[in-house]
């Protein structure tokens, strides 16, 4: 067997419905073992299935068995039974399982029958269930056998179409069959004993549904549309109609035939078309198709099965609409021979575009309006090329139009001769003139035309930075109306930067401001302004013109350093700062740039250095081995290459911070190098000023207090005042061996009880005693000269008895020791005034000890 699944047969597997035969991968059918053929023919079903797509295909294979010649010693005994006699007897009983006895009578060999297909007519009226056939085995005489059937229609959907009596083996159909639903069924009959053991091998049953004519032909479309040229010859193809019948196409039930029932209109003949009864092709059968008379035909087509037998077949109808298409069989004709028109003059537009002016020109034709015409012109006018006609496939005929604007100042009238013909040649066999002519007179009426600028767009070139009031150019317009006395006035229509002024009478352009090429209004070095020129005609007309100013760059912008801020490590050779410059000018007023450090302040060149990379880039790096973390303002001078060159001193803020091994600034370093902003510096200055003010106020208060303490002066000689002559120095303390002592015993207690309970006469020289203050005498308002001595004596006596008055006491008390001092008493340390002691060394101690040297050094002389 041969099979093709259109995919190369990859993975396709074959199988049969018989255990005795198998199929190889190449399609070869072979016997699986020694097979004894039971009849002269064998029918097998070969199935090809694809495991990937799960598709299954079946084919029936029929074997014709040739009889072998009779050999001596093996002649069969008895009469030879024909297969047809055993397939179906008068009782419709099938014996699919036959048993023969061998010549020696000792062995019974089982042979299987091949059951011929069972035919069942569709749409049977019953009664149901209706017996089809009886199946039995000849072993039913020995044991009890149960019969069953399996397959589609039995135990597979559709279920229970067929049934079998398990005891008698009678097979039934349970309902009417429909061939259009399923044309055949493949079942298997089984014979088992009462215990379910297989008695016979399963046998295949094929049931075919006999077709009945129960379906009408159905047209694919209910309405068909076709076309045919007028004047077509008989036999010209028009269209094809198709009808399908669901019945069996191999029988008369599904064989469809076509015929034409009616034709509307029946002009010029009632049989203009015919149809092929088998294929459904409609062709012309008569001449005389004329679109100008009949544009469309409606044909009713009938399809009948049973090979077109109207008595037994079923029929259906469809409509065929046939349109007669036009051909060039009628030349065009003018309805009038002369035409006079007066169109208005059309002036030029601002962009010199062509304006179309439509003029009616009737050229009648009996052909359909969709047939394009070819228009030609013969004229005695000088400028006949200004007129034209529609292109093929454009507007319909009867229309003439201007191909360009006419000018009253150039031509006031035109004389034209127009000829019209079809683009396509006349159909063959037409004996008529193919063209027609007419005369056309065109008079032009003058109208007010707008002024126009001869040079639009006008381009001028100049350097940027020209001073205000400079005359740039004269941008004037021309009024095409030569026969009208009109004045043209100029005004600005668009001046984005308001840089220009225009003289209203002569169109002179002057600058109203300095033109800057670096302005945002400049696009590609060009500044564009639009001006309006208007006349004083009736009605007024105006035109616009565009002036383009190409600005040539000059070196008027100093370069700017980039970037403004950067970061670098506090140690060199870890990273550098790449710097460049931006210049608003263009070449040659930009790079190459020169980067350098200023000489002032000197710390800049001391700490930093610049290395040139190329004309546009340089590197800023540290010169010294270490720079403290912080934010530094590094000034850099950048000079461009203009003529003359311009330079600019830009400051880059460099954050110097500690870095890790990768050259990245650490977190602590970033905080340390963050620096102080302007706000922080101002706050610090304010705090310093407040602190200085507080110190100044404190000093003033101390001075004032000191002045109050000295309001009472002692009436003694300044030279004898020991407070001025004895300088108090700090205590040096003991040596290293005397450092181990308790300082808490020398501290001032928080209460004043120890002061009040001290022994009288023992107190600190710099401590004011606590006690009742004596009453000094009151100075009289008007003192008597004799009372002055008494007043002085009383004041001296009160001062001597006043413990609160300086110098308080001659005994110096450093601090209160407190009770129970661990240091013991120091009362044994007395100052000895006896003995001979030399005080001359006081003269060597300087002027501070001069008073003591005078007091003690000269005792012997006294």
Beta strands, then each sheet from edge to edge (+ up, - down):
strand 1: 12-16
strand 2: 21-23
strand 3: 29-31
strand 4: 41-50
strand 5: 56-64
strand 6: 93-101
strand 7: 108-112
strand 8: 118-121
strand 9: 130-137
strand 10: 146-151
strand 11: 162-164
strand 12: 170-173
strand 13: 184-192
strand 14: 198-210
strand 15: 218-219
strand 16: 223-229
strand 17: 237-240
strand 18: 243-244
strand 19: 257-264
strand 20: 273-275
strand 21: 281-284
strand 22: 296-304
strand 23: 315-325
strand 24: 333-334
strand 25: 338-341
strand 26: 358-360
strand 27: 363-364
strand 28: 373-379
strand 29: 387-388
strand 30: 399-402
strand 31: 413-422
strand 32: 435-443
strand 33: 458-463
strand 34: 471-474
strand 35: 488-494
strand 36: 500-502
strand 37: 508-511
strand 38: 526-535
strand 39: 542-552
strand 40: 560-562
strand 41: 565-569
strand 42: 577-582
strand 43: 594-597
strand 44: 608-612
strand 45: 617-622
strand 46: 630-639
strand 47: 647-657
sheet 1: 1+ 4- 5+
sheet 2: 2+ 3-
sheet 3: 7+ 6- 9- 12+ 11-
sheet 4: 8+ 14+ 13- 10+
sheet 5: 15+ 18-
sheet 6: 16+ 23+ 22- 19+
sheet 7: 17+ 21- 20+
sheet 8: 24+ 27-
sheet 9: 25+ 32+ 31- 28+
sheet 10: 26+ 30- 29+
sheet 11: 33+ 39+ 38- 35+
sheet 12: 34+ 37- 36+
sheet 13: 40+ 42- 45+ 44-
sheet 14: 41+ 47+ 46- 43+
end
